[in-house]
Amino acid sequence: MHGVGQTESAKPTLFEDTYSARFDSPTSAVSRSDGSETDRRASRRRRGIGAVAARLLITGLGMALVVGGGWAVAKYAGFFGTEEQVRQLTHTVSRGDLVVTVTQKGNVESASNIDIRCLVAGGGIIKNIVADGTIVKEGDQLVEIDSAAIDEQILQQKIGYEKARAIRDQAKNDVESAKIALREYVEGTFKKDQQLVDSQITVAEENLRSAQNTLQYTERMFRKAYVTPLQLEAQQFAVKRAQLDLETARTAKKVLEEFTFLKTKNTLETTVATAEAKASSEQTAFELEESKLKRLEMQKANCLIAAPQAGMVVYANDSNWFGGSDRPKIEEGATIREGQVILRVPDLTQMQVKVTVHESKVESLRANMPASIRIQNRKLTGFVTFIANQPEPSSRYSGDVKNYAAYVRIDGRPTDLKPGMTAEVEVLIQEKKNVLTVPVQCVIEQAGKLYCWRETPQGFEKTEVRLGLGDAKSVEVVAGLKENDVVLQNPPERSEGDFAAKDTKSQFGNGERKPDGEPAASVTGTGPAPGGRSGSNSGSNRSMDLMSFDKDKDGKVSKAEAPEQMQTFFGRMDADGDGFISAQEAAAARARRSSGGGNVPAGDGPGGPSRNGSGVGQGGGGPGI
């Protein structure tokens, strides 16, 4: 008995066995010549390791049974809703207040800015510029543009200016000389020649009278025989010569007064006119050179820009919708173009928010609509002042998406707002009291009409409805339902049998075309979709093909091309994360949805039920794949 008790008390535990295996002295193990002590310790180690493995196996099997049993219990108890349960999610039609709003983010800016532009011809390089956000006084220097090239142009222009002035002065002297020559001839030379001719006529007349008197005397003497015939003939010749001299003098006077004077005067007058024309031309050339010099000097003066009034200076680095900018950046060393806005001096007492609104929502905006504005946890009020008629310039990232600028004036005179702050603007479109509403995911569109699945004693029945205004979550029911009606939140995507669309051509118009192109018959059949928008492009179309939104036909759909309601879940369908959904990814999403799994939302709009097996609406559901 003693031996048995001793053996049981000496039986080691797992800890003791391990401890002994690690810390027993090796010398004691080899103290026996037969090695029995060593074998005993090795046996104990093997038994301890086997016991640990057995315990781990039993523990694993137990946990598996617990987890599996719990999952089965939860499944059969309804904790993990089945597809049939998801399909039976319902909503009771009730009355309530419907507030339709448009919410967009934008940037705060001044409603009254003084733009400081570059007035240097051809632009230039910013040499010095005041820091962004600096408070300045009127007359303070803000910007200095490099003027080295302008200085060289001014120097060259001064040379041309001086040459033009010298030529102009010479032309003016030529005009004066020509005028003096004309006056000299008319008042001097001509009169002198006229007097000379008159004196010649007087002498010729006197010579003629003298010759005639002599001839009379000679004739008397000839009759008395005192003069010979030869002397008489000589005297007669003298009279004829005197007559010829008189006629010559008179002809010379006529030529002088009627021809020489007019010809010379006209020549001198032409010379004056020519000199005046040249002087005028040289004066114009001089003025041109002078204006060039003044313009260059003004360009040099424009290189130094001073503050037109006191206030805060803001750089004109405007970003576009996607964060970039098509304009050169304002900084020292940057090249700017002529007419470009460099700085702005905003009036901080008149602030507004500029937002960009998608083309699907811009039609609902009107001037003077009230707005709620949130800026850094501050709530302000305002109103819409202007909606642009043309979309904002698009970039290569936006595709065919069109956004329109809208401006919302902030009420009051807040003085602690700064340009560039991010603001969230909610514009009140319309508010209706005590109207019937249903969630947007309760409505489907088929064959151009809108339907809800209403509960009846025979089961759920497809009922046509007419909708009014709506927001991202709910839509007003104008006709087709009444209060306390129960409708499905996730109606079937397609109808079979009597509910199936029988006329598939209605969306294209019926009948053949006439020779003039007029359709023989057409069916419009579109009604307002959930959210207040009409047409088949609303988010309630469950049967649309996602690849139909491939506008640029590149074989894949970008986030910008996807419907607005689907953009929230775009990343779930973009399996490879390349920013696009390919046909394979769309097919995979469709397969996940058909099987009731995956992460693709099945709701028609915000608040729609998901099909991931939870049976709870996830919100923000997009159109069906």
C-alpha positions in Angstrom: 0.0 0.0 0.0 2.8 2.3 0.8 4.3 1.7 -2.6 1.0 2.3 -4.4 0.4 5.5 -2.5 3.8 6.7 -3.2 3.4 6.0 -6.9 0.1 8.0 -7.1 1.4 10.9 -5.2 4.5 11.0 -7.4 2.4 11.1 -10.6 3.4 14.5 -12.2 0.9 17.0 -13.6 1.3 18.6 -17.0 2.9 21.7 -15.4 5.2 19.5 -13.2 6.2 17.4 -16.2 7.1 20.4 -18.3 8.8 22.1 -15.4 10.8 19.0 -14.7 11.7 18.6 -18.3 13.1 22.1 -18.4 14.8 22.4 -15.1 15.9 19.0 -13.9 19.7 18.7 -13.7 21.1 16.5 -16.5 23.7 15.2 -14.1 21.1 13.5 -12.0 19.6 11.8 -15.1 22.8 10.1 -15.9 23.7 9.2 -12.3 22.2 5.7 -12.8 24.2 3.4 -15.0 21.2 1.7 -16.5 19.6 5.0 -17.7 16.2 4.4 -16.2 15.8 7.9 -14.9 16.3 9.4 -18.3 13.7 7.1 -19.9 11.2 8.0 -17.2 11.5 11.7 -17.8 11.2 11.4 -21.6 8.0 9.3 -21.1 6.5 12.0 -19.0 7.2 14.7 -21.7 5.5 12.6 -24.3 2.4 12.1 -22.2 2.2 15.9 -21.5 2.3 16.8 -25.2 -0.4 14.3 -26.0 -2.7 15.6 -23.3 -2.3 19.2 -24.7 -3.2 18.1 -28.2 -6.3 16.2 -27.0 -7.5 19.2 -25.0 -7.1 21.6 -28.0 -9.0 19.2 -30.3 -11.9 18.9 -27.9 -12.0 22.7 -27.4 -12.1 23.3 -31.2 -14.9 20.8 -31.8 -17.0 22.4 -29.0 -16.6 25.9 -30.3 -17.6 24.7 -33.8 -20.7 23.1 -32.4 -21.7 26.2 -30.5 -21.2 28.5 -33.5 -23.0 26.2 -35.9 -25.9 25.7 -33.5 -26.2 29.4 -32.8 -26.2 30.2 -36.5 -28.9 27.6 -37.2 -31.0 28.9 -34.3 -30.6 32.5 -35.4 -31.4 31.5 -39.0 -34.6 29.6 -38.1 -35.5 32.3 -35.5 -35.4 35.0 -38.3 -32.3 36.9 -37.2 -30.7 36.5 -40.6 -33.7 37.4 -42.8 -34.2 35.3 -45.9 -34.8 36.6 -49.4 -38.5 36.1 -48.9 -38.5 38.2 -45.8 -36.7 41.0 -47.6 -39.3 40.9 -50.2 -42.0 41.4 -47.6 -40.7 44.7 -46.2 -43.7 47.1 -46.2 -44.6 50.7 -45.5 -47.9 52.2 -44.4 -49.0 55.2 -46.4 -49.4 58.2 -44.1 -49.7 61.9 -44.2 -47.0 64.3 -43.3 -45.1 67.5 -44.2 -43.0 67.3 -47.3 -40.1 69.8 -47.6 -38.4 69.8 -51.0 -34.9 71.3 -51.0 -31.8 71.3 -53.0 -28.5 71.0 -51.1 -25.2 71.8 -52.5 -21.7 72.8 -51.3 -20.0 75.9 -52.4 -17.5 78.6 -51.5 -18.0 81.9 -49.8 -17.1 85.0 -51.7 -17.8 88.7 -51.7 -20.8 89.9 -53.6 -18.9 93.1 -54.4 -15.2 92.8 -55.5 -12.7 95.2 -56.9 -10.7 93.2 -59.4 -7.1 94.2 -59.8 -6.0 93.2 -63.3 -2.7 93.1 -65.2 -2.7 96.1 -67.5 0.7 95.5 -69.0 0.5 94.8 -72.8 1.4 91.2 -73.5 1.5 90.4 -69.8 4.6 89.9 -67.7 6.2 88.1 -64.8 5.3 88.9 -61.2 8.4 90.2 -59.5 7.0 91.1 -56.1 3.5 90.6 -54.7 1.9 91.3 -51.3 1.0 88.2 -49.2 -2.4 86.7 -49.7 -4.9 87.9 -47.1 -2.9 91.1 -46.2 -4.9 94.0 -44.9 -3.7 97.1 -46.8 -4.5 100.8 -47.0 -5.4 102.9 -50.0 -2.2 103.6 -52.1 -0.1 100.7 -50.7 1.9 98.9 -53.3 0.5 95.5 -54.0 2.2 94.0 -57.1 5.4 94.8 -59.0 5.7 93.3 -62.5 9.2 92.9 -64.1 9.8 95.9 -66.3 13.3 95.1 -67.7 12.0 94.5 -71.3 9.8 97.6 -71.1 12.8 99.8 -70.1 14.8 98.6 -73.1 11.8 99.4 -75.4 11.5 102.8 -73.9 15.2 103.6 -74.6 14.8 102.5 -78.3 11.6 104.4 -78.6 13.2 107.6 -77.4 15.7 107.5 -80.2 12.9 107.1 -82.8 11.0 109.9 -81.0 13.8 112.4 -81.3 14.4 111.6 -85.0 10.7 112.1 -85.7 10.7 115.4 -83.9 13.7 116.6 -86.0 12.1 115.7 -89.3 8.8 117.3 -88.2 10.6 120.6 -87.3 12.4 120.6 -90.7 9.1 120.1 -92.5 7.6 123.0 -90.6 10.5 125.2 -91.7 10.0 124.1 -95.3 6.4 125.3 -95.1 7.4 128.7 -93.7 10.0 129.1 -96.5 7.4 128.2 -99.2 5.0 130.7 -97.8 7.6 133.4 -97.7 8.6 132.6 -101.3 5.0 133.0 -102.4 4.6 136.3 -100.6 7.9 137.5 -102.0 6.8 136.9 -105.5 3.3 138.3 -105.2 4.2 141.4 -103.2 7.8 141.9 -104.4 9.1 140.3 -107.6 5.8 140.6 -109.5 5.3 144.2 -108.7 8.9 145.0 -109.6 8.5 143.3 -113.0 5.3 145.1 -113.5 6.8 148.5 -112.8 9.7 147.7 -115.2 7.3 146.9 -117.9 5.3 150.0 -117.3 8.5 152.1 -117.5 9.4 150.4 -120.8 5.9 151.3 -122.2 6.3 154.9 -121.0 9.7 155.2 -122.7 8.3 153.6 -125.9 5.4 156.0 -126.0 7.7 158.9 -125.5 10.0 157.7 -128.3 7.0 157.3 -130.6 5.7 160.8 -130.0 9.2 162.2 -130.5 9.6 160.3 -133.7 6.2 161.4 -135.0 7.0 165.1 -134.3 10.3 164.8 -136.0 8.6 163.2 -139.0 6.1 166.0 -139.2 9.0 168.6 -139.2 10.9 166.6 -141.8 7.9 166.4 -144.1 7.5 170.2 -143.9 11.1 170.7 -144.6 10.9 168.2 -147.5 8.1 170.2 -149.0 10.3 173.3 -148.8 13.1 171.3 -150.3 15.3 171.6 -147.3 15.4 167.8 -146.7 16.2 165.2 -149.1 13.9 162.2 -149.7 16.4 160.0 -148.1 16.2 161.9 -144.8 12.4 161.8 -145.0 12.4 158.0 -145.4 14.8 157.6 -142.5 12.5 159.6 -140.3 9.5 157.6 -141.3 11.4 154.4 -140.4 12.2 155.8 -136.9 8.4 156.3 -136.3 7.7 152.7 -137.2 10.4 151.4 -134.9 9.0 153.5 -132.0 5.6 152.0 -132.6 7.0 148.5 -132.5 8.9 149.2 -129.3 5.6 150.4 -127.7 3.7 147.3 -128.8 6.5 145.1 -127.5 6.4 146.8 -124.1 2.6 146.5 -123.9 2.8 142.8 -124.8 5.4 142.1 -122.2 3.1 143.7 -119.6 0.2 141.5 -120.7 2.3 138.4 -120.5 3.6 139.3 -117.1 0.1 140.0 -115.7 -1.9 137.3 -117.4 0.6 134.4 -117.6 3.9 134.7 -115.8 2.3 136.0 -112.6 -0.4 133.3 -112.4 2.0 130.5 -113.3 4.6 131.5 -110.8 2.0 132.1 -108.1 0.5 128.7 -108.7 3.9 127.0 -108.6 4.8 128.7 -105.3 1.3 127.9 -103.9 1.8 124.2 -104.8 5.2 124.3 -103.1 3.5 125.6 -100.0 0.8 123.0 -100.1 3.4 120.2 -100.6 5.4 121.5 -97.7 2.3 121.7 -95.5 1.3 118.1 -96.5 4.8 116.9 -95.7 4.8 118.8 -92.4 1.4 117.3 -91.5 2.7 113.8 -92.3 5.8 114.3 -90.3 3.7 115.7 -87.4 1.6 112.5 -87.5 4.7 110.4 -87.5 6.0 112.3 -84.6 2.7 112.0 -82.7 2.8 108.2 -83.4 6.3 107.9 -82.0 5.3 110.1 -79.1 2.2 108.0 -78.3 4.4 104.8 -78.4 6.8 106.4 -76.0 3.9 107.5 -73.7 2.3 104.0 -73.9 5.6 102.3 -72.9 6.0 104.8 -70.1 2.4 104.0 -69.0 3.2 100.2 -69.2 6.1 100.8 -67.0 3.9 102.7 -64.6 1.4 99.8 -64.7 4.1 97.5 -63.5 3.6 99.0 -60.1 0.0 98.3 -58.8 -1.3 100.2 -55.8 -4.3 99.4 -53.6 -7.4 101.3 -54.9 -9.0 101.2 -51.5 -8.4 99.9 -48.0 -9.3 96.3 -47.3 -8.0 92.7 -47.4 -6.2 91.5 -50.5 -7.1 88.0 -51.9 -5.2 86.2 -54.6 -7.3 85.4 -57.7 -6.5 81.7 -57.7 -10.0 80.4 -58.5 -10.4 76.7 -58.5 -12.8 74.9 -60.8 -15.4 72.3 -59.8 -12.8 69.5 -59.7 -10.2 71.3 -57.6 -7.9 72.4 -60.5 -7.7 75.6 -62.3 -7.3 76.6 -66.0 -5.7 79.9 -65.0 -2.0 80.6 -64.3 -1.3 80.5 -60.5 -0.7 83.8 -58.8 2.7 83.8 -57.0 6.1 85.5 -57.3 7.7 84.4 -60.6 4.4 83.4 -62.3 3.7 84.6 -65.8 0.4 86.4 -66.1 -1.4 87.6 -69.3 -2.8 91.0 -70.1 -6.2 91.6 -68.5 -5.9 88.7 -66.1 -7.2 89.3 -62.6 -4.3 89.2 -60.1 -5.9 90.3 -56.9 -9.3 91.1 -55.5 -10.2 93.5 -52.8 -13.5 92.1 -51.5 -16.2 94.0 -49.6 -16.5 91.8 -46.6 -19.8 93.3 -45.6 -21.5 91.9 -48.6 -20.9 88.1 -48.8 -22.5 85.4 -50.9 -22.0 81.7 -51.7 -21.3 80.4 -55.1 -22.6 76.8 -55.7 -22.7 74.6 -58.7 -25.9 72.8 -59.3 -26.4 69.7 -61.4 -28.5 70.2 -64.6 -31.2 67.8 -63.2 -31.8 70.2 -60.3 -31.1 73.6 -61.7 -34.5 74.0 -63.3 -36.2 73.9 -59.9 -34.2 77.0 -58.7 -35.7 80.5 -58.9 -34.4 83.8 -57.9 -35.3 85.0 -54.3 -35.8 81.5 -53.0 -34.9 81.3 -49.3 -31.9 79.3 -48.3 -30.2 78.0 -45.2 -26.5 78.3 -45.1 -24.1 76.4 -42.8 -20.5 77.7 -42.5 -18.3 76.0 -39.9 -21.2 75.1 -37.6 -22.7 78.5 -38.0 -26.3 78.7 -39.4 -27.1 81.7 -41.6 -29.9 82.6 -43.9 -29.9 84.0 -47.4 -31.7 83.9 -50.7 -30.9 83.0 -54.3 -29.9 86.0 -56.4 -28.8 84.6 -59.7 -28.8 81.3 -61.7 -26.4 81.0 -64.7 -27.9 80.3 -68.1 -24.8 78.5 -69.3 -23.0 75.6 -67.6 -19.7 76.0 -66.0 -16.7 75.0 -68.1 -16.2 71.2 -67.9 -12.9 69.4 -67.6 -11.7 66.1 -68.9 -12.7 64.5 -65.6 -16.3 65.6 -65.7 -17.3 64.0 -69.0 -20.7 65.1 -70.1 -21.9 66.3 -66.7 -23.2 69.8 -66.7 -23.2 72.0 -63.7 -24.7 75.5 -63.4 -23.5 78.3 -61.1 -25.9 79.7 -58.6 -25.3 82.6 -56.2 -26.9 82.8 -52.8 -26.6 86.2 -50.9 -26.1 85.9 -47.2 -28.5 88.0 -45.1 -27.1 90.7 -42.9 -23.5 92.0 -42.7 -21.4 89.2 -41.2 -17.9 90.6 -40.7 -16.1 87.4 -39.6 -16.5 85.5 -42.9 -13.6 85.1 -45.2 -13.6 84.4 -48.9 -12.9 80.8 -49.8 -14.7 79.3 -46.8 -16.7 76.1 -47.5 -20.4 76.5 -47.1 -23.3 74.1 -47.4 -26.4 75.7 -48.9 -29.9 74.2 -48.7 -32.4 76.0 -50.9 -36.1 75.6 -50.1 -37.9 74.7 -53.3 -41.4 74.0 -51.9 -43.1 72.9 -48.6 -46.3 71.0 -48.5 -48.4 70.3 -45.4 -50.3 67.1 -44.6 -49.8 65.2 -47.9 -49.7 61.5 -48.6 -46.1 60.3 -49.0 -44.3 57.1 -49.6 -40.5 56.3 -49.7 -39.1 56.5 -53.2 -38.1 52.9 -53.1 -41.8 51.9 -53.0 -42.3 53.2 -56.6 -41.2 51.4 -59.8 -41.5 52.5 -63.4 -42.6 50.1 -66.1 -43.7 50.7 -69.6 -43.6 54.5 -69.0 -45.9 54.3 -65.9 -45.4 54.4 -62.2 -46.6 51.7 -59.9 -46.7 50.6 -56.2 -47.5 47.1 -54.9 -50.5 47.7 -52.5 -51.6 45.1 -50.0 -55.2 43.6 -50.6 -57.0 40.7 -49.1 -55.9 38.6 -52.1 -52.3 39.7 -51.6 -50.1 42.4 -53.0 -51.6 44.1 -56.1 -49.8 46.2 -58.6 -51.4 49.7 -58.5 -50.7 52.6 -60.8 -50.0 55.9 -59.0 -49.5 59.5 -59.9 -46.8 61.4 -58.0 -46.1 65.0 -57.2 -43.1 66.6 -55.7 -40.5 64.7 -53.8 -37.1 64.8 -52.2 -34.3 62.3 -51.9 -36.3 60.1 -49.5 -40.0 60.6 -50.0 -42.4 61.5 -52.7 -45.9 62.9 -52.7 -48.7 60.5 -53.9 -51.3 62.5 -55.8 -53.5 59.6 -56.9 -53.6 55.8 -56.7 -53.2 55.3 -52.9 -55.0 56.4 -49.8 -53.9 56.8 -46.2 -53.1 53.6 -44.2 -52.6 51.6 -47.4 -49.7 49.1 -47.0 -47.2 49.0 -49.9 -44.1 47.0 -50.5 -40.8 48.8 -50.0 -39.0 46.5 -52.4 -41.5 45.7 -55.2 -40.6 43.2 -57.9 -38.3 44.5 -60.6 -40.4 42.9 -63.4 -44.0 41.9 -63.8 -45.2 38.7 -65.3 -48.5 37.7 -66.9 -51.2 40.4 -66.9 -48.9 43.0 -65.5 -46.2 42.6 -68.1 -45.8 45.4 -70.7 -47.7 44.3 -73.8 -46.8 47.1 -76.2 -43.0 47.3 -76.3 -43.1 49.8 -79.1 -44.9 52.4 -77.1 -41.6 54.0 -76.0 -40.6 54.4 -79.6 -44.1 55.5 -81.0 -46.5 53.3 -82.9 -47.2 53.2 -86.6 -45.2 53.9 -89.7 -43.8 57.3 -90.6 -45.5 59.5 -93.1 -43.6 60.8 -96.1 -43.1 64.2 -94.3 -41.6 62.5 -91.3 -44.6 62.9 -89.0 -45.4 59.8 -86.9 -48.7 58.1 -87.5 -49.1 57.7 -83.8 -47.0 58.2 -80.7 -47.2 57.4 -77.1 -45.5 59.6 -74.6 -46.7 57.9 -71.4 -44.1 59.4 -69.1 -45.0 60.6 -65.6 -43.2 62.2 -62.7 -40.7 59.9 -61.2 -39.9 59.8 -57.5 -38.2 63.0 -56.4 -40.4 65.1 -58.7 -38.5 64.5 -61.9 -40.2 63.1 -65.0 -39.1 60.6 -67.6 -37.5 57.2 -67.6 -34.1 58.4 -66.4 -35.2 58.7 -62.8 -33.8 56.4 -60.1 -36.8 54.3 -59.9 -36.1 52.3 -63.1 -35.0 49.0 -61.8 -34.5 47.2 -65.1 -32.0 49.7 -66.7 -28.7 48.4 -67.9 -25.8 50.2 -66.2 -23.7 50.0 -69.4 -26.3 52.1 -71.1 -24.8 55.1 -69.3 -21.5 54.7 -71.2 -21.8 58.0 -72.9 -18.4 58.2 -74.4 -18.6 54.6 -75.7 -15.3 53.5 -74.2 -16.7 50.2 -72.9 -16.8 51.3 -69.2 -18.8 53.6 -67.0 -17.2 56.4 -65.0 -18.6 57.8 -61.8 -19.6 60.9 -63.6 -21.5 58.9 -66.1 -23.3 56.8 -63.5 -26.8 57.9 -62.3 -26.8 60.3 -59.4 -28.5 57.8 -57.1 -25.8 55.2 -57.8 -22.7 57.4 -57.3 -22.9 56.8 -53.5 -22.4 53.1 -54.1 -20.0 53.4 -57.0 -17.1 52.1 -55.1 -18.8 48.8 -54.2 -19.3 47.9 -57.8 -15.8 49.1 -58.8 -14.1 45.9 -57.8 -10.6 46.7 -59.1 -10.8 50.3 -57.8 -9.7 51.8 -61.2 -12.5 54.5 -61.1 -14.6 52.7 -63.8 -17.2 49.9 -64.0 -16.6 47.5 -66.8 -19.1 45.2 -68.4 -17.7 42.3 -66.3 -18.0 44.2 -63.0 -21.6 45.2 -64.0 -22.5 41.6 -64.7 -20.9 40.5 -61.4 -22.9 43.1 -59.5 -26.1 42.0 -61.3 -25.4 38.4 -60.4 -24.8 39.3 -56.7 -28.0 41.2 -56.7 -30.0 38.4 -58.3 -28.7 35.9 -55.7 -29.6 38.3 -52.9 -26.0 38.8 -51.7 -23.1 41.1 -52.3 -22.9 44.8 -51.5 -24.8 46.3 -54.5 -27.8 48.3 -53.2 -31.1 47.3 -54.5 -33.1 50.4 -53.5 -34.4 52.9 -56.0 -33.3 55.9 -54.0 -32.1 57.0 -50.6 -33.7 54.9 -47.9 -34.2 51.9 -50.2 -33.9 48.3 -48.9 -30.8 46.4 -49.5 -30.5 42.9 -50.7 -27.5 41.8 -48.6 -29.6 39.6 -46.4 -30.0 42.0 -43.5 -33.6 43.0 -44.3 -32.8 46.6 -43.3 -32.9 49.5 -45.7 -29.4 50.9 -46.3 -30.4 54.2 -47.9 -29.0 55.8 -51.0 -29.9 52.9 -53.2 -29.2 53.3 -56.9 -31.0 52.0 -60.0 -31.1 48.3 -60.6 -28.5 46.6 -62.7 
